[in-house]
C-alpha cells in the first residue's frame, strides 16, 4: 500500500470512528447493523484495510450520513 493510500484510509477510519461515537454506537453494534464483520470494521477504523464502496454505503446508512468530506 502506498503512503498516500494509507493516509487516506487513516482519515476515513478516523471520520468513521468520530461519526460512530457521535451516534452512540459500539463497533460491534455498527458492524452488526451494517451486516459486516466486527473485526473487519475495527480494521477499517484503524485505517488498515481497504473498504469496498458497497460496505462504505452500508456503514454510512447506519450512521445516517449522506457522505464524508475527506480531504
CHARMM internal coordinates of N, CA and C (Angstrom, degrees):
IC EDIT
DIST 1 N 1 CA 1.4490
DIST 1 CA 1 C 1.5315
ANGL 1 N 1 CA 1 C 108.39
DIST 1 C 2 N 1.3123
ANGL 1 CA 1 C 2 N 116.97
DIHE 1 N 1 CA 1 C 2 N 132.99
DIST 2 N 2 CA 1.4572
ANGL 1 C 2 N 2 CA 121.85
DIHE 1 CA 1 C 2 N 2 CA 177.72
DIST 2 CA 2 C 1.5222
ANGL 2 N 2 CA 2 C 110.54
DIHE 1 C 2 N 2 CA 2 C -71.30
DIST 2 C 3 N 1.3250
ANGL 2 CA 2 C 3 N 116.58
DIHE 2 N 2 CA 2 C 3 N 155.38
DIST 3 N 3 CA 1.4683
ANGL 2 C 3 N 3 CA 120.20
DIHE 2 CA 2 C 3 N 3 CA -178.15
DIST 3 CA 3 C 1.5247
ANGL 3 N 3 CA 3 C 111.60
DIHE 2 C 3 N 3 CA 3 C -63.88
DIST 3 C 4 N 1.3467
ANGL 3 CA 3 C 4 N 118.19
DIHE 3 N 3 CA 3 C 4 N -33.89
DIST 4 N 4 CA 1.4618
ANGL 3 C 4 N 4 CA 120.29
DIHE 3 CA 3 C 4 N 4 CA 176.73
DIST 4 CA 4 C 1.5193
ANGL 4 N 4 CA 4 C 111.24
DIHE 3 C 4 N 4 CA 4 C -64.46
DIST 4 C 5 N 1.3326
ANGL 4 CA 4 C 5 N 116.45
DIHE 4 N 4 CA 4 C 5 N -41.87
DIST 5 N 5 CA 1.4614
ANGL 4 C 5 N 5 CA 120.64
DIHE 4 CA 4 C 5 N 5 CA 178.11
DIST 5 CA 5 C 1.5199
ANGL 5 N 5 CA 5 C 110.09
DIHE 4 C 5 N 5 CA 5 C -63.46
DIST 5 C 6 N 1.3259
ANGL 5 CA 5 C 6 N 117.21
DIHE 5 N 5 CA 5 C 6 N -43.64
DIST 6 N 6 CA 1.4647
ANGL 5 C 6 N 6 CA 121.21
DIHE 5 CA 5 C 6 N 6 CA -179.89
DIST 6 CA 6 C 1.5219
ANGL 6 N 6 CA 6 C 110.51
DIHE 5 C 6 N 6 CA 6 C -59.58
DIST 6 C 7 N 1.3183
ANGL 6 CA 6 C 7 N 116.95
DIHE 6 N 6 CA 6 C 7 N -42.68
DIST 7 N 7 CA 1.4664
ANGL 6 C 7 N 7 CA 120.66
DIHE 6 CA 6 C 7 N 7 CA 179.30
DIST 7 CA 7 C 1.5241
ANGL 7 N 7 CA 7 C 110.99
DIHE 6 C 7 N 7 CA 7 C -63.96
DIST 7 C 8 N 1.3234
ANGL 7 CA 7 C 8 N 116.96
DIHE 7 N 7 CA 7 C 8 N -39.68
DIST 8 N 8 CA 1.4680
ANGL 7 C 8 N 8 CA 120.55
DIHE 7 CA 7 C 8 N 8 CA 178.62
DIST 8 CA 8 C 1.5246
ANGL 8 N 8 CA 8 C 110.72
DIHE 7 C 8 N 8 CA 8 C -64.76
DIST 8 C 9 N 1.3284
ANGL 8 CA 8 C 9 N 116.57
DIHE 8 N 8 CA 8 C 9 N -42.80
DIST 9 N 9 CA 1.4652
ANGL 8 C 9 N 9 CA 119.80
DIHE 8 CA 8 C 9 N 9 CA 178.84
DIST 9 CA 9 C 1.5216
ANGL 9 N 9 CA 9 C 110.92
DIHE 8 C 9 N 9 CA 9 C -65.84
DIST 9 C 10 N 1.3348
ANGL 9 CA 9 C 10 N 117.21
DIHE 9 N 9 CA 9 C 10 N -36.33
DIST 10 N 10 CA 1.4632
ANGL 9 C 10 N 10 CA 120.44
DIHE 9 CA 9 C 10 N 10 CA 177.71
DIST 10 CA 10 C 1.5248
ANGL 10 N 10 CA 10 C 110.67
DIHE 9 C 10 N 10 CA 10 C -65.82
DIST 10 C 11 N 1.3313
ANGL 10 CA 10 C 11 N 117.54
DIHE 10 N 10 CA 10 C 11 N -41.98
DIST 11 N 11 CA 1.4715
ANGL 10 C 11 N 11 CA 121.50
DIHE 10 CA 10 C 11 N 11 CA 178.29
DIST 11 CA 11 C 1.5247
ANGL 11 N 11 CA 11 C 110.48
DIHE 10 C 11 N 11 CA 11 C -63.67
DIST 11 C 12 N 1.3239
ANGL 11 CA 11 C 12 N 116.02
DIHE 11 N 11 CA 11 C 12 N -43.27
DIST 12 N 12 CA 1.4594
ANGL 11 C 12 N 12 CA 120.58
DIHE 11 CA 11 C 12 N 12 CA 177.85
DIST 12 CA 12 C 1.5235
ANGL 12 N 12 CA 12 C 110.02
DIHE 11 C 12 N 12 CA 12 C -61.08
DIST 12 C 13 N 1.3192
ANGL 12 CA 12 C 13 N 116.79
DIHE 12 N 12 CA 12 C 13 N -47.51
DIST 13 N 13 CA 1.4605
ANGL 12 C 13 N 13 CA 120.81
DIHE 12 CA 12 C 13 N 13 CA 179.56
DIST 13 CA 13 C 1.5192
ANGL 13 N 13 CA 13 C 112.26
DIHE 12 C 13 N 13 CA 13 C -59.16
DIST 13 C 14 N 1.3277
ANGL 13 CA 13 C 14 N 116.85
DIHE 13 N 13 CA 13 C 14 N -41.61
DIST 14 N 14 CA 1.4629
ANGL 13 C 14 N 14 CA 120.86
DIHE 13 CA 13 C 14 N 14 CA 178.56
DIST 14 CA 14 C 1.5263
ANGL 14 N 14 CA 14 C 111.35
DIHE 13 C 14 N 14 CA 14 C -64.01
DIST 14 C 15 N 1.3284
ANGL 14 CA 14 C 15 N 117.03
DIHE 14 N 14 CA 14 C 15 N -43.17
DIST 15 N 15 CA 1.4703
ANGL 14 C 15 N 15 CA 121.03
DIHE 14 CA 14 C 15 N 15 CA 178.67
DIST 15 CA 15 C 1.5322
ANGL 15 N 15 CA 15 C 110.69
DIHE 14 C 15 N 15 CA 15 C -63.06
DIST 15 C 16 N 1.3290
ANGL 15 CA 15 C 16 N 116.35
DIHE 15 N 15 CA 15 C 16 N -42.45
DIST 16 N 16 CA 1.4588
ANGL 15 C 16 N 16 CA 119.71
DIHE 15 CA 15 C 16 N 16 CA 179.76
DIST 16 CA 16 C 1.5259
ANGL 16 N 16 CA 16 C 110.74
DIHE 15 C 16 N 16 CA 16 C -64.89
DIST 16 C 17 N 1.3351
ANGL 16 CA 16 C 17 N 117.35
DIHE 16 N 16 CA 16 C 17 N -41.87
DIST 17 N 17 CA 1.4639
ANGL 16 C 17 N 17 CA 121.07
DIHE 16 CA 16 C 17 N 17 CA 178.66
DIST 17 CA 17 C 1.5218
ANGL 17 N 17 CA 17 C 110.77
DIHE 16 C 17 N 17 CA 17 C -62.28
DIST 17 C 18 N 1.3287
ANGL 17 CA 17 C 18 N 117.17
DIHE 17 N 17 CA 17 C 18 N -46.53
DIST 18 N 18 CA 1.4654
ANGL 17 C 18 N 18 CA 121.16
DIHE 17 CA 17 C 18 N 18 CA 179.05
DIST 18 CA 18 C 1.5244
ANGL 18 N 18 CA 18 C 110.49
DIHE 17 C 18 N 18 CA 18 C -59.13
DIST 18 C 19 N 1.3088
ANGL 18 CA 18 C 19 N 116.90
DIHE 18 N 18 CA 18 C 19 N -45.29
DIST 19 N 19 CA 1.4670
ANGL 18 C 19 N 19 CA 121.22
DIHE 18 CA 18 C 19 N 19 CA -178.89
DIST 19 CA 19 C 1.5223
ANGL 19 N 19 CA 19 C 111.32
DIHE 18 C 19 N 19 CA 19 C -66.28
DIST 19 C 20 N 1.3336
ANGL 19 CA 19 C 20 N 115.86
DIHE 19 N 19 CA 19 C 20 N -40.45
DIST 20 N 20 CA 1.4718
ANGL 19 C 20 N 20 CA 119.84
DIHE 19 CA 19 C 20 N 20 CA 179.08
DIST 20 CA 20 C 1.5205
ANGL 20 N 20 CA 20 C 110.82
DIHE 19 C 20 N 20 CA 20 C -63.89
DIST 20 C 21 N 1.3396
ANGL 20 CA 20 C 21 N 116.44
DIHE 20 N 20 CA 20 C 21 N -43.79
DIST 21 N 21 CA 1.4611
ANGL 20 C 21 N 21 CA 120.24
DIHE 20 CA 20 C 21 N 21 CA -179.85
DIST 21 CA 21 C 1.5283
ANGL 21 N 21 CA 21 C 111.23
DIHE 20 C 21 N 21 CA 21 C -65.11
DIST 21 C 22 N 1.3369
ANGL 21 CA 21 C 22 N 117.59
DIHE 21 N 21 CA 21 C 22 N -39.41
DIST 22 N 22 CA 1.4719
ANGL 21 C 22 N 22 CA 121.26
DIHE 21 CA 21 C 22 N 22 CA 176.57
DIST 22 CA 22 C 1.5195
ANGL 22 N 22 CA 22 C 111.00
DIHE 21 C 22 N 22 CA 22 C -62.06
DIST 22 C 23 N 1.3284
ANGL 22 CA 22 C 23 N 115.99
DIHE 22 N 22 CA 22 C 23 N -33.81
DIST 23 N 23 CA 1.4683
ANGL 22 C 23 N 23 CA 120.82
DIHE 22 CA 22 C 23 N 23 CA 179.74
DIST 23 CA 23 C 1.5301
ANGL 23 N 23 CA 23 C 111.66
DIHE 22 C 23 N 23 CA 23 C -79.32
DIST 23 C 24 N 1.3257
ANGL 23 CA 23 C 24 N 116.80
DIHE 23 N 23 CA 23 C 24 N -7.28
DIST 24 N 24 CA 1.4622
ANGL 23 C 24 N 24 CA 120.70
DIHE 23 CA 23 C 24 N 24 CA 179.07
DIST 24 CA 24 C 1.5166
ANGL 24 N 24 CA 24 C 113.83
DIHE 23 C 24 N 24 CA 24 C 72.69
DIST 24 C 25 N 1.3288
ANGL 24 CA 24 C 25 N 116.43
DIHE 24 N 24 CA 24 C 25 N 30.53
DIST 25 N 25 CA 1.4639
ANGL 24 C 25 N 25 CA 120.82
DIHE 24 CA 24 C 25 N 25 CA -178.52
DIST 25 CA 25 C 1.5187
ANGL 25 N 25 CA 25 C 110.61
DIHE 24 C 25 N 25 CA 25 C -109.34
DIST 25 C 26 N 1.3164
ANGL 25 CA 25 C 26 N 116.17
DIHE 25 N 25 CA 25 C 26 N 146.40
DIST 26 N 26 CA 1.4554
ANGL 25 C 26 N 26 CA 121.17
DIHE 25 CA 25 C 26 N 26 CA 170.11
DIST 26 CA 26 C 1.5239
ANGL 26 N 26 CA 26 C 107.37
DIHE 25 C 26 N 26 CA 26 C -82.62
DIST 26 C 27 N 1.3287
ANGL 26 CA 26 C 27 N 116.38
DIHE 26 N 26 CA 26 C 27 N 165.16
DIST 27 N 27 CA 1.4656
ANGL 26 C 27 N 27 CA 119.87
DIHE 26 CA 26 C 27 N 27 CA 175.44
DIST 27 CA 27 C 1.5214
ANGL 27 N 27 CA 27 C 110.23
DIHE 26 C 27 N 27 CA 27 C -58.70
DIST 27 C 28 N 1.3084
ANGL 27 CA 27 C 28 N 116.01
DIHE 27 N 27 CA 27 C 28 N -40.96
DIST 28 N 28 CA 1.4634
ANGL 27 C 28 N 28 CA 121.12
DIHE 27 CA 27 C 28 N 28 CA -178.15
DIST 28 CA 28 C 1.5288
ANGL 28 N 28 CA 28 C 111.46
DIHE 27 C 28 N 28 CA 28 C -63.28
DIST 28 C 29 N 1.3244
ANGL 28 CA 28 C 29 N 117.25
DIHE 28 N 28 CA 28 C 29 N -45.44
DIST 29 N 29 CA 1.4691
ANGL 28 C 29 N 29 CA 120.42
DIHE 28 CA 28 C 29 N 29 CA -179.67
DIST 29 CA 29 C 1.5214
ANGL 29 N 29 CA 29 C 111.33
DIHE 28 C 29 N 29 CA 29 C -65.04
DIST 29 C 30 N 1.3305
ANGL 29 CA 29 C 30 N 116.30
DIHE 29 N 29 CA 29 C 30 N -42.88
DIST 30 N 30 CA 1.4587
ANGL 29 C 30 N 30 CA 118.98
DIHE 29 CA 29 C 30 N 30 CA 179.58
DIST 30 CA 30 C 1.5231
ANGL 30 N 30 CA 30 C 110.24
DIHE 29 C 30 N 30 CA 30 C -63.31
DIST 30 C 31 N 1.3216
ANGL 30 CA 30 C 31 N 116.47
DIHE 30 N 30 CA 30 C 31 N -47.24
DIST 31 N 31 CA 1.4623
ANGL 30 C 31 N 31 CA 120.62
DIHE 30 CA 30 C 31 N 31 CA -178.87
DIST 31 CA 31 C 1.5251
ANGL 31 N 31 CA 31 C 111.12
DIHE 30 C 31 N 31 CA 31 C -59.52
DIST 31 C 32 N 1.3144
ANGL 31 CA 31 C 32 N 116.36
DIHE 31 N 31 CA 31 C 32 N -44.09
DIST 32 N 32 CA 1.4668
ANGL 31 C 32 N 32 CA 120.20
DIHE 31 CA 31 C 32 N 32 CA -179.46
DIST 32 CA 32 C 1.5258
ANGL 32 N 32 CA 32 C 110.61
DIHE 31 C 32 N 32 CA 32 C -61.81
DIST 32 C 33 N 1.3257
ANGL 32 CA 32 C 33 N 116.58
DIHE 32 N 32 CA 32 C 33 N -45.84
DIST 33 N 33 CA 1.4702
ANGL 32 C 33 N 33 CA 120.48
DIHE 32 CA 32 C 33 N 33 CA -179.77
DIST 33 CA 33 C 1.5221
ANGL 33 N 33 CA 33 C 112.32
DIHE 32 C 33 N 33 CA 33 C -65.94
DIST 33 C 34 N 1.3446
ANGL 33 CA 33 C 34 N 116.57
DIHE 33 N 33 CA 33 C 34 N -30.59
DIST 34 N 34 CA 1.4622
ANGL 33 C 34 N 34 CA 120.79
DIHE 33 CA 33 C 34 N 34 CA 179.54
DIST 34 CA 34 C 1.5275
ANGL 34 N 34 CA 34 C 112.00
DIHE 33 C 34 N 34 CA 34 C -86.48
DIST 34 C 35 N 1.3334
ANGL 34 CA 34 C 35 N 117.27
DIHE 34 N 34 CA 34 C 35 N -8.66
DIST 35 N 35 CA 1.4528
ANGL 34 C 35 N 35 CA 120.84
DIHE 34 CA 34 C 35 N 35 CA 178.79
DIST 35 CA 35 C 1.5150
ANGL 35 N 35 CA 35 C 113.31
DIHE 34 C 35 N 35 CA 35 C 74.59
DIST 35 C 36 N 1.3429
ANGL 35 CA 35 C 36 N 116.11
DIHE 35 N 35 CA 35 C 36 N 32.46
DIST 36 N 36 CA 1.4606
ANGL 35 C 36 N 36 CA 119.84
DIHE 35 CA 35 C 36 N 36 CA 177.29
DIST 36 CA 36 C 1.5225
ANGL 36 N 36 CA 36 C 109.76
DIHE 35 C 36 N 36 CA 36 C -125.40
DIST 36 C 37 N 1.3164
ANGL 36 CA 36 C 37 N 116.09
DIHE 36 N 36 CA 36 C 37 N 164.34
DIST 37 N 37 CA 1.4499
ANGL 36 C 37 N 37 CA 122.13
DIHE 36 CA 36 C 37 N 37 CA -178.99
DIST 37 CA 37 C 1.5317
ANGL 37 N 37 CA 37 C 110.43
DIHE 36 C 37 N 37 CA 37 C -71.18
DIST 37 C 38 N 1.3357
ANGL 37 CA 37 C 38 N 116.28
DIHE 37 N 37 CA 37 C 38 N 136.28
DIST 38 N 38 CA 1.4656
ANGL 37 C 38 N 38 CA 121.30
DIHE 37 CA 37 C 38 N 38 CA -178.95
DIST 38 CA 38 C 1.5231
ANGL 38 N 38 CA 38 C 111.92
DIHE 37 C 38 N 38 CA 38 C -60.14
DIST 38 C 39 N 1.3181
ANGL 38 CA 38 C 39 N 117.44
DIHE 38 N 38 CA 38 C 39 N -43.51
DIST 39 N 39 CA 1.4636
ANGL 38 C 39 N 39 CA 120.51
DIHE 38 CA 38 C 39 N 39 CA -179.88
DIST 39 CA 39 C 1.5273
ANGL 39 N 39 CA 39 C 111.19
DIHE 38 C 39 N 39 CA 39 C -63.29
DIST 39 C 40 N 1.3145
ANGL 39 CA 39 C 40 N 116.17
DIHE 39 N 39 CA 39 C 40 N -39.18
DIST 40 N 40 CA 1.4616
ANGL 39 C 40 N 40 CA 120.93
DIHE 39 CA 39 C 40 N 40 CA 177.41
DIST 40 CA 40 C 1.5241
ANGL 40 N 40 CA 40 C 109.87
DIHE 39 C 40 N 40 CA 40 C -62.49
DIST 40 C 41 N 1.3337
ANGL 40 CA 40 C 41 N 116.28
DIHE 40 N 40 CA 40 C 41 N -44.84
DIST 41 N 41 CA 1.4563
ANGL 40 C 41 N 41 CA 119.43
DIHE 40 CA 40 C 41 N 41 CA -179.94
DIST 41 CA 41 C 1.5281
ANGL 41 N 41 CA 41 C 111.02
DIHE 40 C 41 N 41 CA 41 C -62.16
DIST 41 C 42 N 1.3220
ANGL 41 CA 41 C 42 N 117.42
DIHE 41 N 41 CA 41 C 42 N -40.55
DIST 42 N 42 CA 1.4657
ANGL 41 C 42 N 42 CA 121.35
DIHE 41 CA 41 C 42 N 42 CA 178.91
DIST 42 CA 42 C 1.5313
ANGL 42 N 42 CA 42 C 110.36
DIHE 41 C 42 N 42 CA 42 C -60.73
DIST 42 C 43 N 1.3197
ANGL 42 CA 42 C 43 N 117.14
DIHE 42 N 42 CA 42 C 43 N -40.14
DIST 43 N 43 CA 1.4645
ANGL 42 C 43 N 43 CA 121.66
DIHE 42 CA 42 C 43 N 43 CA 177.69
DIST 43 CA 43 C 1.5291
ANGL 43 N 43 CA 43 C 110.01
DIHE 42 C 43 N 43 CA 43 C -62.68
DIST 43 C 44 N 1.3230
ANGL 43 CA 43 C 44 N 116.91
DIHE 43 N 43 CA 43 C 44 N -42.15
DIST 44 N 44 CA 1.4647
ANGL 43 C 44 N 44 CA 121.47
DIHE 43 CA 43 C 44 N 44 CA 179.05
DIST 44 CA 44 C 1.5241
ANGL 44 N 44 CA 44 C 110.22
DIHE 43 C 44 N 44 CA 44 C -62.56
DIST 44 C 45 N 1.3275
ANGL 44 CA 44 C 45 N 117.50
DIHE 44 N 44 CA 44 C 45 N -45.36
DIST 45 N 45 CA 1.4723
ANGL 44 C 45 N 45 CA 120.80
DIHE 44 CA 44 C 45 N 45 CA 179.64
DIST 45 CA 45 C 1.5231
ANGL 45 N 45 CA 45 C 112.00
DIHE 44 C 45 N 45 CA 45 C -61.40
DIST 45 C 46 N 1.3105
ANGL 45 CA 45 C 46 N 116.72
DIHE 45 N 45 CA 45 C 46 N -32.63
DIST 46 N 46 CA 1.4683
ANGL 45 C 46 N 46 CA 120.25
DIHE 45 CA 45 C 46 N 46 CA 178.36
DIST 46 CA 46 C 1.5306
ANGL 46 N 46 CA 46 C 111.95
DIHE 45 C 46 N 46 CA 46 C -78.78
DIST 46 C 47 N 1.3228
ANGL 46 CA 46 C 47 N 117.24
DIHE 46 N 46 CA 46 C 47 N -5.68
DIST 47 N 47 CA 1.4580
ANGL 46 C 47 N 47 CA 121.07
DIHE 46 CA 46 C 47 N 47 CA 179.57
DIST 47 CA 47 C 1.5069
ANGL 47 N 47 CA 47 C 113.24
DIHE 46 C 47 N 47 CA 47 C 77.16
DIST 47 C 48 N 1.3184
ANGL 47 CA 47 C 48 N 116.34
DIHE 47 N 47 CA 47 C 48 N 23.22
DIST 48 N 48 CA 1.4620
ANGL 47 C 48 N 48 CA 120.72
DIHE 47 CA 47 C 48 N 48 CA -175.73
DIST 48 CA 48 C 1.5173
ANGL 48 N 48 CA 48 C 113.57
DIHE 47 C 48 N 48 CA 48 C -104.69
DIST 48 C 49 N 1.3079
ANGL 48 CA 48 C 49 N 117.74
DIHE 48 N 48 CA 48 C 49 N -1.95
DIST 49 N 49 CA 1.4551
ANGL 48 C 49 N 49 CA 118.94
DIHE 48 CA 48 C 49 N 49 CA -176.38
DIST 49 CA 49 C 1.5102
ANGL 49 N 49 CA 49 C 112.75
DIHE 48 C 49 N 49 CA 49 C -135.59
DIST 49 C 50 N 1.3124
ANGL 49 CA 49 C 50 N 115.10
DIHE 49 N 49 CA 49 C 50 N 153.05
DIST 50 N 50 CA 1.4464
ANGL 49 C 50 N 50 CA 122.04
DIHE 49 CA 49 C 50 N 50 CA 176.86
DIST 50 CA 50 C 1.5261
ANGL 50 N 50 CA 50 C 108.70
DIHE 49 C 50 N 50 CA 50 C -80.87
DIST 50 C 51 N 1.2992
ANGL 50 CA 50 C 51 N 116.77
DIHE 50 N 50 CA 50 C 51 N 138.42
DIST 51 N 51 CA 1.4539
ANGL 50 C 51 N 51 CA 122.07
DIHE 50 CA 50 C 51 N 51 CA -176.23
DIST 51 CA 51 C 1.5187
ANGL 51 N 51 CA 51 C 109.29
DIHE 50 C 51 N 51 CA 51 C -116.99
DIST 51 C 52 N 1.3223
ANGL 51 CA 51 C 52 N 116.85
DIHE 51 N 51 CA 51 C 52 N 125.33
DIST 52 N 52 CA 1.4591
ANGL 51 C 52 N 52 CA 119.59
DIHE 51 CA 51 C 52 N 52 CA 178.34
DIST 52 CA 52 C 1.5261
ANGL 52 N 52 CA 52 C 109.60
DIHE 51 C 52 N 52 CA 52 C -71.20
DIST 52 C 53 N 1.3217
ANGL 52 CA 52 C 53 N 115.13
DIHE 52 N 52 CA 52 C 53 N 155.98
DIST 53 N 53 CA 1.4607
ANGL 52 C 53 N 53 CA 120.93
DIHE 52 CA 52 C 53 N 53 CA 179.05
DIST 53 CA 53 C 1.5233
ANGL 53 N 53 CA 53 C 110.49
DIHE 52 C 53 N 53 CA 53 C -59.82
DIST 53 C 54 N 1.3236
ANGL 53 CA 53 C 54 N 116.85
DIHE 53 N 53 CA 53 C 54 N -40.52
DIST 54 N 54 CA 1.4682
ANGL 53 C 54 N 54 CA 121.58
DIHE 53 CA 53 C 54 N 54 CA -178.96
DIST 54 CA 54 C 1.5323
ANGL 54 N 54 CA 54 C 110.78
DIHE 53 C 54 N 54 CA 54 C -61.00
DIST 54 C 55 N 1.3167
ANGL 54 CA 54 C 55 N 116.70
DIHE 54 N 54 CA 54 C 55 N -45.38
DIST 55 N 55 CA 1.4663
ANGL 54 C 55 N 55 CA 119.87
DIHE 54 CA 54 C 55 N 55 CA -179.44
DIST 55 CA 55 C 1.5213
ANGL 55 N 55 CA 55 C 111.18
DIHE 54 C 55 N 55 CA 55 C -69.39
DIST 55 C 56 N 1.3308
ANGL 55 CA 55 C 56 N 117.08
DIHE 55 N 55 CA 55 C 56 N -37.30
DIST 56 N 56 CA 1.4623
ANGL 55 C 56 N 56 CA 120.01
DIHE 55 CA 55 C 56 N 56 CA 176.32
DIST 56 CA 56 C 1.5276
ANGL 56 N 56 CA 56 C 109.88
DIHE 55 C 56 N 56 CA 56 C -61.43
DIST 56 C 57 N 1.3146
ANGL 56 CA 56 C 57 N 117.25
DIHE 56 N 56 CA 56 C 57 N -43.18
DIST 57 N 57 CA 1.4661
ANGL 56 C 57 N 57 CA 121.05
DIHE 56 CA 56 C 57 N 57 CA 178.41
DIST 57 CA 57 C 1.5299
ANGL 57 N 57 CA 57 C 111.48
DIHE 56 C 57 N 57 CA 57 C -59.69
DIST 57 C 58 N 1.3260
ANGL 57 CA 57 C 58 N 116.64
DIHE 57 N 57 CA 57 C 58 N -41.42
DIST 58 N 58 CA 1.4711
ANGL 57 C 58 N 58 CA 120.12
DIHE 57 CA 57 C 58 N 58 CA 178.97
DIST 58 CA 58 C 1.5279
ANGL 58 N 58 CA 58 C 110.93
DIHE 57 C 58 N 58 CA 58 C -64.48
DIST 58 C 59 N 1.3313
ANGL 58 CA 58 C 59 N 116.20
DIHE 58 N 58 CA 58 C 59 N -41.78
DIST 59 N 59 CA 1.4733
ANGL 58 C 59 N 59 CA 120.43
DIHE 58 CA 58 C 59 N 59 CA 179.68
DIST 59 CA 59 C 1.5288
ANGL 59 N 59 CA 59 C 110.06
DIHE 58 C 59 N 59 CA 59 C -64.25
DIST 59 C 60 N 1.3361
ANGL 59 CA 59 C 60 N 116.41
DIHE 59 N 59 CA 59 C 60 N -46.21
DIST 60 N 60 CA 1.4634
ANGL 59 C 60 N 60 CA 120.43
DIHE 59 CA 59 C 60 N 60 CA -179.73
DIST 60 CA 60 C 1.5265
ANGL 60 N 60 CA 60 C 111.39
DIHE 59 C 60 N 60 CA 60 C -62.12
DIST 60 C 61 N 1.3205
ANGL 60 CA 60 C 61 N 116.54
DIHE 60 N 60 CA 60 C 61 N -36.23
DIST 61 N 61 CA 1.4632
ANGL 60 C 61 N 61 CA 120.16
DIHE 60 CA 60 C 61 N 61 CA 178.58
DIST 61 CA 61 C 1.5261
ANGL 61 N 61 CA 61 C 110.34
DIHE 60 C 61 N 61 CA 61 C -64.15
DIST 61 C 62 N 1.3244
ANGL 61 CA 61 C 62 N 117.42
DIHE 61 N 61 CA 61 C 62 N -43.39
DIST 62 N 62 CA 1.4673
ANGL 61 C 62 N 62 CA 121.13
DIHE 61 CA 61 C 62 N 62 CA 177.91
DIST 62 CA 62 C 1.5250
ANGL 62 N 62 CA 62 C 109.98
DIHE 61 C 62 N 62 CA 62 C -61.34
DIST 62 C 63 N 1.3257
ANGL 62 CA 62 C 63 N 116.18
DIHE 62 N 62 CA 62 C 63 N -39.27
DIST 63 N 63 CA 1.4624
ANGL 62 C 63 N 63 CA 121.00
DIHE 62 CA 62 C 63 N 63 CA -178.55
DIST 63 CA 63 C 1.5347
ANGL 63 N 63 CA 63 C 112.33
DIHE 62 C 63 N 63 CA 63 C -82.18
DIST 63 C 64 N 1.3172
ANGL 63 CA 63 C 64 N 116.49
DIHE 63 N 63 CA 63 C 64 N -4.08
DIST 64 N 64 CA 1.4651
ANGL 63 C 64 N 64 CA 122.75
DIHE 63 CA 63 C 64 N 64 CA -179.52
DIST 64 CA 64 C 1.5359
ANGL 64 N 64 CA 64 C 110.93
DIHE 63 C 64 N 64 CA 64 C 58.98
DIST 64 C 65 N 1.3377
ANGL 64 CA 64 C 65 N 115.12
DIHE 64 N 64 CA 64 C 65 N 46.36
DIST 65 N 65 CA 1.4503
ANGL 64 C 65 N 65 CA 122.72
DIHE 64 CA 64 C 65 N 65 CA -179.26
DIST 65 CA 65 C 1.5265
ANGL 65 N 65 CA 65 C 108.27
DIHE 64 C 65 N 65 CA 65 C -119.46
DIST 65 C 66 N 1.3191
ANGL 65 CA 65 C 66 N 115.83
DIHE 65 N 65 CA 65 C 66 N 135.23
DIST 66 N 66 CA 1.4697
ANGL 65 C 66 N 66 CA 120.38
DIHE 65 CA 65 C 66 N 66 CA 178.77
DIST 66 CA 66 C 1.5191
ANGL 66 N 66 CA 66 C 111.12
DIHE 65 C 66 N 66 CA 66 C -77.24
DIST 66 C 67 N 1.3455
ANGL 66 CA 66 C 67 N 116.64
DIHE 66 N 66 CA 66 C 67 N -42.22
DIST 67 N 67 CA 1.4584
ANGL 66 C 67 N 67 CA 120.66
DIHE 66 CA 66 C 67 N 67 CA 179.56
DIST 67 CA 67 C 1.5228
ANGL 67 N 67 CA 67 C 108.95
DIHE 66 C 67 N 67 CA 67 C -162.98
DIST 67 C 68 N 1.3195
ANGL 67 CA 67 C 68 N 115.50
DIHE 67 N 67 CA 67 C 68 N 165.28
DIST 68 N 68 CA 1.4618
ANGL 67 C 68 N 68 CA 121.50
DIHE 67 CA 67 C 68 N 68 CA 177.83
DIST 68 CA 68 C 1.5142
ANGL 68 N 68 CA 68 C 108.82
DIHE 67 C 68 N 68 CA 68 C -113.65
DIST 68 C 69 N 1.3101
ANGL 68 CA 68 C 69 N 116.94
DIHE 68 N 68 CA 68 C 69 N 136.65
DIST 69 N 69 CA 1.4610
ANGL 68 C 69 N 69 CA 121.47
DIHE 68 CA 68 C 69 N 69 CA 176.57
DIST 69 CA 69 C 1.5248
ANGL 69 N 69 CA 69 C 107.72
DIHE 68 C 69 N 69 CA 69 C -93.90
DIST 69 C 70 N 1.3173
ANGL 69 CA 69 C 70 N 115.75
DIHE 69 N 69 CA 69 C 70 N 104.31
DIST 70 N 70 CA 1.4631
ANGL 69 C 70 N 70 CA 120.91
DIHE 69 CA 69 C 70 N 70 CA -178.92
DIST 70 CA 70 C 1.5232
ANGL 70 N 70 CA 70 C 107.54
DIHE 69 C 70 N 70 CA 70 C -120.11
DIST 70 C 71 N 1.3347
ANGL 70 CA 70 C 71 N 115.94
DIHE 70 N 70 CA 70 C 71 N 111.47
DIST 71 N 71 CA 1.4731
ANGL 70 C 71 N 71 CA 119.04
DIHE 70 CA 70 C 71 N 71 CA -177.97
DIST 71 CA 71 C 1.5139
ANGL 71 N 71 CA 71 C 112.27
DIHE 70 C 71 N 71 CA 71 C -67.58
END
COOR INIT
IC SEED 1 N 1 CA 1 C
IC BUILD
